[in-house]
Amino acid sequence: MTRPSFVERQLSRFESSRLSVRSAVNVIVVATFAVVVIGGALIRVLDGDEYSSIWEGMWWALQTVTTVGYGDVVPQEPLGRLVAAFVMLEGVAFLAIATAAITSAFVSRAGREWEAARDAADERRTADTQAVHGRIDELHARLDRIEALLSGQPAPKQDS
């Protein structure tokens, strides 16, 4: 049996780990980095007249994936435009997923704080209810003693 590759090990680790904002951000960052590098290399190969070096292609891909897109250099070849469309879509997805991950973290934190506040309020209500029940029991015992005194019977013994 062959040893799993680095990518296979990382994918296996990701699949077995619990989903979290941090793991989502890691996937987004790695995917975006890969799109910038691969997109930059592809645009250089497919539209070499516009992109004189792989670094210029990666700079274009970085501009495009971050949705800045200066427009100073644009793909002219149809395959280059196809690469550009993919890089643009990944950039929009990157922003949407990053926004969702941040929002999810805020909502999760607010939910935990709300549950903690609700639990504390429940504990206070329980303590207050027990105190009221204790006071009612005391009043009941006093009323029993008063009734006994008024009827001329010996007062019932008081519980300690």
N, C-alpha and C positions, 0 to 999 in steps of 0.2 A: 504494500500500500504506500502511495506517495504521500509525502508531507504536504499539508495544505499551504497554499501560498499566503503571503502577507495579506493580500486583499481578502482572500477567503477567511482567514482568521479574524480579520477586523469585521467583516460582515457577520460572521457567526457570533462574535462578541456583541455586536450591535443588536442582532436579532434576539439574543438571550437576555439582554439587559432591559431593565425597566425604562419605559419611556419617560423622558423628562425634558424640560426646556433646554437644559444644557446639552443633552444628546441631540436634540433637534437642531440646535444652533451649530453643533459640530458638523452634522450632516450637511447643513446649508452652506457652511463655510467651505467645507471640502468640495462640495458639488460646484460651488461658484468658482473656487480656485481652479478646478479641473476645466470648467467651461471657459474660463479666461485663457488658460494655457492652451487647451486644445483648439478653441476658437481662434486664438491668435495665430497658431501654427497653420490651421486650415485656411484662414483668410490669406495668409502669406502665400501658400501654395496655390490656392484657387484664383486669387486676384493679385498676382505678383506685381502688376504694373502700378497699382495704387499703393501697395505696401512693400517697401523696399527691403525690410528686414523683419525677422520674426518678432523683434522687440517692438517695432512699430505696430505689428499685428496684435500683439498682446496689449499694447497701450490702447489701441482701438477697442479691443474686446473688453478691457477694464472700463473704459468710458461707456461702452454700450451696456454692459451688464449692470452698471450702477445707475443707469438711465440718465446719465449726464449727456452723452452723445453730442460732442461739440459740433459735429457735422463738417469738420475740416477735411476729413478723408472719409469717403463712403465707398462701399463695394460697387463695382461696375458690372462684374460678371454675374450671370444668373446663379451659379453655384455659390458665389460669394454672398449674394443677397440671401440665399437660403441659410447659409451659416449665420448671417446677421439676424435673420428672423429668429432662429433658434436662440442665439445669444440674448436678443431682446426679450423673448418670452421667459428665458431663465431669469433675467434681471427683474422682470415684473413679478415672477413667482417668488424670487428671493425676498423682495420687499413685502409681498403679501404674507409669506410664511414667517418672516421676522416679526412683522406687526402682530400676527396671530400668536406667536410664541410669547411675545412680551405681554400682550393682553391676557393670555392664558395664565401667565405667572401672577399678574395683578389680580385677576378674578379668583384664582386659587387662594392667594393670600387673604383676600377680603373674605372669602368663604370660611377659612380657618378662624379668622378673627371674629366673624359673626357667630360661628359655632361656639367659640370660647366664651363670648359674651352671653350667649343664650344659656350655656351650661352654668355660668356663674349666676345668672338670674334665676335659673331653676333651683340651684342650691339655696339661694336667698329665700325664695318662695317656700321651699321645703322647711327651712329653719323657721321662717315666720309662721308657717302653718303649725309646726310642732309647738311653738311658743303659744299660739292661740289655743290649741287643744289643751295644753297644760293649764293655761289660765282658766279655760272653761271647766276643766276638771276641779280646779280649786274652788271656783264659784259654786259648782254643783255640790261639793262637800260642805261648803258654808251654808248653802240653802238647806241641805239635809239637816244640819245642826240647828239652824234657826227653826225649821218646821218641827223638829223634835222638841225644842224648848217651848215653842208655842203650844204644842199639843200636850205638854206635861210629861212627855216620855223622856227617859234618859237620852242624852245626846249620843249619837253614834261615835265610835272611836275614830279618831283622825288618823289617816295613814301618814306615815312619816316619809 
